[in-house]
Amino acid sequence: MGGCFSDVSGGKEAVGGDGGGGGGGGHNLQYQRGLSSNVVVSSSSTAVTDEAVDHFYLSKGLQPLYTRIEAVGVGAGGGHNLQHQKGPSTTTNNNSNVVVTHSSSKPPDEAVDVFYRSKGLQPLYTVIELSLSASKLRDLDIMSKSDPMAVVYAKNKKGILEEVGRTEVIMNSLNPIWIQKISVVFHFEIVQPLVFKVYDVDTKYHNLSTKMLDLKEQDYVGEANCVLSEIMTQRSRSMTLKLRGRNGHDVGNLGSITIRAEETIASKMAVEMRLRCSNLDNKDRFSKSDPFLRISRVVETGSPIPICKTEVVNNNLDPVWKPLCINTQQYVSKDNPLVIECFDFNSNGNHTLIGKLQTSIQGMENLYKAKVGANFVIPSSRHKDNEKVLKGKLYVEGYEEKELYSFLDYISSGFELNFMVAVDFTASNGDPRSPTSLHYIDYSGRLNAYQQAIMEVGEVIQFYDYDKRFPAWGFGGKLYDGSVSHCFNLSGNAGSFEVEGVQGIMDAYKNALHTVSLHGPTLFGQVVNQAAEIAAQSLSTNPTKYFILLIITDGVLTDLQETKDAIVRASDLPLSILIVGVGNADFKQMEILDADTGPRLESSTGRIATRDNVQFVPVRDVQHGERSMVQALLEELPGQFLTYMRSRDVKPLGIDVRQTPIPSAPLIT
């Protein structure tokens, strides 16, 4: 058999996937003979490097360095045509020949991915492969069994279905196991609805590639839908869905479809090191240097690309840093040259170089085993080509190669994210009855900034919270008894701070605007401490929970130092704090709390936060940008989660999820 069919139920001989190759393989040029016409299919996939170069040149207003050419073979044995591809696909039909040119779909952020990887950083998304199978499909053929094919769609922001990929066709099977994998891009910070449709392909199309099949001419079996997050949070990373009729109508027993997801990661191996220095040169006049290390990978051009850095150790010429973890995607190989630079931190951003040295991961391991240090050098002020060897040395106090588990490893093994929200009820928001108020409820259905933040963040996090009972508080409001509270239950129920679901938060917020008067001042400390207390209590009863506190505010903090103290204490707990700034206030204090560009927060007692667990986003800065508010707010969350788990050597349940027996997927009706 040729084309898109297989007479082996889910076997390795299944063909007809991308490019018609078996099991997902494909060729750039492929010739297939039809019954009464010649069909030629050409699939092209632009190389990642070209995509990044193209993106770079176009961003500079220049044309790329290359022109994409498609080689298309025509006829049973004819020559090749060279076509300059102007669009994503070209289709030509006549009585004797059909020429179809497909351009492989790429992740929407591929150029961004290349940029991030070139900097030694992780991309903003994870590529997931979906494996599909079906069971007890309704038989639509009379003389034989159905020949099923599955098509996967993603729903875009406008609610329009966009095709992601197709499986091959399995002949004569009501229980197909498709070989062709469907690749989708998983974004933690986005709700990604998927639709799975199953068709019975007519045998007269057995010579066509699945990409060329007109779905309107095939028999529709049924469809199912879910959100990608629902699959990723399952223990087995799989889900079985009941097939329904068009648009989700229940029309009897159409069978079921099972989706299994697998993360595609090249390597999870990493190196954790504990570094210290001795006898560093002092670069400060009235105190000692505040040193930190920056590690860069040397690429083929000889240029160093930063891949990580340590925290700043204040006023110390013999600093000891917290353990540093570098994965193989960052250092590439143990022999790849690395440049380690030691700087004296300056708050203006102009850090002073104390010294540098060149080594590798293998060299760092050798230093650890030999228990010796490596001298820093600094370029000579007199001779550019000479370097001065310094007294200061770098030591590797600890060295361990370990496996780094991904965010999805934890989530799919049973860890969950618990959502909490706190809403600003201070008077600076304006009278809720006025259309100019940030708290104004528009009964036409348009959401205000507070409602929008609750809904958008809650819609993402809810899939990772099993019971969907969310603590919800208000702060800065005057209650019915005349007292001002900086942490009151949004529901109005003194006995419980939890509400049911995201809609429960929305309803509680709307009702509170009728019972609570806006007052002030703006204090975060009590709310952060309340969330931290819940996270601390959970550590002893359920260590698989990680908490996320969303604070929505419009104003300037009155208790900045108290809030710093609370956040520093919370940095030891499984808690991240997301702050959304609404309105046009001065949010410089919030940027201080979000220590992305400066040193970590310090408490009033001099204690330094163990990690960065705050992310701040002002709505006005992302309203007209390419990223949404929720994307900007949540993009650091998986990293904060992993930093906490790795610092405490917490592993996913079952350690290696993919090597443990996979339980049956739950049937979702």
C-alpha positions, -999 to +999 in steps of 0.1 A: +000+000+000+012+036-006+002+070+003-015+076+036-027+042+046-014+014+067-027-022+069-009-027+102-029-015+132-005+010+148+025-009+136+059+005+123+047+001+088+022+029+092+028+056+066+013+089+055+024+113+083+044+144+076+058+140+041+043+105+039+072+089+057+066+061+082+064+070+118+070+106+114+099+105+090+098+126+059+117+135+028+122+169+011+113+155-022+088+127-025+071+111-055+039+092-052+019+076-080-018+081-080-046+060-097-053+085-124-031+114-117+004+121-106+009+136-071+040+153-060+044+165-024+073+187-013+078+195+024+103+220+035+115+229+069+136+260+073+167+254+095+166+270+129+198+289+122+183+304+090+152+314+109+172+332+135+194+350+109+163+360+090+147+374+122+179+393+130+181+409+095+145+418+093+146+434+128+173+457+114+151+466+084+174+445+060+167+416+037+178+381+048+209+366+033+191+338+016+161+331-007+140+301+000+138+278-030+114+248-033+124+219-055+093+202-068+093+170-089+064+168-115+051+137-132+060+101-131+096+107-141+099+143-151+125+168-140+123+193-112+110+228-111+125+254-089+099+276-073+105+307-053+082+302-024+063+334-016+038+320+009+034+292+033+019+268+008+012+266-029-013+243-045-018+238-083-045+215-098-052+204-133-065+172-149-032+153-148-010+168-122-014+179-086+015+198-071+014+207-034+041+226-015+040+225+023+061+246+046+065+229+079+049+248+108+073+261+133+069+272+170+057+308+170+087+319+190+114+300+171+136+330+165+132+340+201+141+305+211+173+307+191+181+340+207+175+327+242+195+295+236+224+316+221+225+334+254+227+301+273+191+306+286+160+285+285+134+293+258+100+307+268+082+275+259+085+237+259+079+215+228+055+186+236+049+155+215+014+141+215+008+104+209-028+095+200-048+063+201-086+056+200-108+029+213-142+014+202-148+038+174-181+037+156-178+017+124-189+038+094-179+012+067-202-015+054-179-041+040-150-035+064-140-015+094-133+022+094-099+036+083-094+063+110-072+094+110-069+120+138-065+157+132-054+181+160-064+217+162-054+246+185-079+274+193-063+308+188-071+340+208-101+347+186-116+313+191-107+301+156-094+266+152-060+263+135-048+229+124-017+216+142-011+183+126-025+150+113-018+114+121-014+087+094-044+066+085-048+031+101-067+007+078-095-015+091-093-006+127-117+006+154-090+007+180-062+025+161-028+033+177-013+061+155+025+063+151+027+098+138+034+122+167+019+157+168+042+185+181+027+213+200+043+242+219+034+242+256+033+277+272+028+275+310+014+311+310-012+306+283-045+286+283-042+264+252-075+248+241-070+217+218-096+199+197-091+164+184-112+152+155-114+117+141-122+109+104-129+077+085-109+082+053-124+069+021-103+042+004-103+060-029-079+085-014-054+058-004-026+073-026-028+108-012-006+122+016-027+130+046-018+166+042-036+167+009-068+150+021-099+173+019-116+166+052-150+176+038-148+145+016-141+121+046-166+107+070-166+125+103-165+101+133-164+125+163-144+150+183-131+158+218-115+188+234-095+197+264-069+222+275-032+212+271-026+220+308-051+193+317-030+167+300+003+179+315-010+178+350-021+142+349+001+117+367+006+097+335+006+128+312-023+112+294-060+117+292-088+097+276-117+118+262-151+107+251-158+115+215-188+136+208-206+149+177-199+182+160-196+212+183-195+189+213-230+174+211-235+141+227-249+117+200-243+083+215-213+060+217-187+072+192-157+058+211-129+076+229-095+091+221-065+089+244-038+116+243-003+111+258+022+139+261+059+137+263+083+166+268+112+167+243+144+176+261+178+168+249+194+163+283+186+170+319+221+166+333+236+195+351+265+204+374+260+219+408+290+237+423+298+257+454+323+284+447+344+307+469+372+332+465+401+343+487+423+374+488+403+394+462+415+429+454+396+457+471+379+481+447+360+502+472+375+532+490+356+533+523+346+496+526+354+462+510+342+451+476+308+435+471+318+406+447+298+384+425+308+360+397+296+359+361+302+327+341+302+329+303+305+302+276+330+309+248+314+302+214+330+294+181+336+330+172+356+334+204+330+357+220+318+349+256+281+346+261+269+349+298+251+318+310+247+325+348+259+345+377+260+343+415+244+365+441+263+395+455+281+391+488+284+424+505+316+438+520+337+407+517+371+399+500+368+362+508+332+355+496+314+322+497+285+319+473+254+297+474+254+266+452+253+273+415+236+250+390+245+249+353+229+225+328+243+210+297+223+233+274+242+261+290+278+248+291+273+224+260+302+201+269+326+196+298+355+208+276+338+239+262+358+270+273+342+291+301+352+326+312+346+333+349+347+370+358+346+385+393+330+419+397+326+444+425+288+453+424+279+489+420+243+501+423+246+523+392+252+492+370+288+500+362+304+470+380+341+470+384+361+440+372+382+425+400+396+396+379+389+369+355+401+334+344+394+309+317+386+273+324+359+247+316+335+224+335+362+198+334+387+223+348+363+231+376+360+194+385+398+191+385+401+221+409+376+204+432+394+171+432+428+187+437+415+210+464+435+239+449+425+273+437+430+291+403+444+326+402+425+354+386+442+376+361+435+412+349+446+429+316+477+449+321+473+487+321+506+491+303+505+462+277+472+453+262+484+417+253+497+410+287+478+399+318+487+405+354+483+375+377+465+384+409+466+370+444+429+364+444+419+328+437+388+309+429+381+276+447+355+249+439+343+237+473+316+214+460+310+196+427+282+173+418+267+161+385+230+156+388+198+152+369+177+183+367+140+177+367+118+200+347+087+219+358+065+194+340+082+165+357+070+179+390+035+189+379+027+156+361+039+136+391+014+152+414+027+186+425+002+214+423+001+252+423-023+268+448-037+302+438-043+330+463-054+366+455-053+399+474-071+430+461-063+467+469-093+485+485-076+518+491-093+551+483-068+560+456-087+537+433-116+561+431-152+558+440-164+525+426-197+541+415-178+564+391-169+552+356-134+566+361-127+544+391-104+514+388-130+494+407-159+505+385-182+475+376-194+478+340-225+457+338-222+456+300-196+429+307-164+448+302-139+439+329-121+464+350-083+460+355-088+441+388-113+417+372-091+412+342-061+403+363-080+379+385-096+362+354-065+359+332-041+347+359-068+325+375-077+308+342-041+297+338-034+286+374-067+268+380-056+238+360-027+232+384-049+235+415-068+202+422-096+214+445-099+249+430-106+265+463-088+298+464-080+320+494-091+356+486-084+387+506-088+424+505-065+451+521-068+488+529-106+487+532-130+499+560-153+471+571-189+473+582-179+478+619-158+508+610-124+491+614-098+493+587-083+460+578-052+451+558-061+415+554-099+407+554-117+378+538-130+389+504-160+366+507-173+385+538-173+352+557-152+356+588-149+318+592-134+311+558-110+329+534-115+304+506-139+307+476-149+282+449-131+287+416-121+317+397-158+328+393-160+326+431-132+352+434-150+374+408-183+372+427-167+378+461-148+408+447-179+423+432-199+418+464-172+433+486-174+466+467-209+469+482-200+461+518-164+475+522-155+512+519-123+521+502-098+536+527-061+531+532-031+532+535-015+506+511+001+479+532+013+445+518+029+431+550-001+414+565-013+398+533+022+384+525+025+371+561-009+354+559+000+337+526+034+327+540+017+311+571-005+290+548+025+279+528+045+271+560+016+250+574+014+230+542+051+220+543+044+196+572+011+182+558+015+183+520+049+192+507+037+188+470+019+222+472+035+254+458+016+286+465+011+317+443-001+350+458-015+375+433-016+410+447-034+437+426-027+473+436-028+508+423-008+527+449+025+534+466+034+512+496+034+527+531+051+497+547+080+490+522+104+477+548+078+456+565+069+441+531+106+434+524+109+416+558+078+395+550+091+386+515+126+377+527+110+353+553+087+339+525+117+332+502+123+301+523+088+288+517+071+273+486+055+307+477+058+331+448+043+366+448+029+381+417+021+419+418+000+436+392+001+474+391-031+490+378-036+527+370-009+554+366+008+555+400+045+556+406+055+519+409+092+523+417+087+506+450+073+475+433+103+473+410+125+473+442+105+443+454+110+425+421+148+422+424+154+413+387+179+441+380+194+446+415+206+427+445+183+404+464+160+419+490+174+425+524+154+425+556+157+451+584+179+426+603+203+422+574+191+389+562+192+383+524+164+366+505+173+331+496+158+335+461+139+359+439+102+350+445+085+382+433+074+393+398+059+427+392+041+438+360+024+472+355-006+468+332+001+500+314+035+487+301+020+456+285-013+469+272-001+475+237+028+451+236+032+417+219+030+399+253-001+399+274-002+408+310-005+372+321+024+361+300+047+388+314+035+380+349+039+342+348+069+337+326+093+335+356+070+313+377+083+279+365+119+291+372+110+303+407+093+269+414+123+250+402+147+271+422+128+263+454+126+226+447+162+222+436+176+242+465+159+218+489+166+187+468+129+180+464+124+155+436+092+147+416+070+119+430+082+086+416+115+102+406+114+091+369+078+094+358+084+079+324+101+047+338+073+040+362+043+019+352+018+043+336-017+040+351-047+040+329-058+074+317-090+087+333-120+088+309-133+124+307-168+127+296 
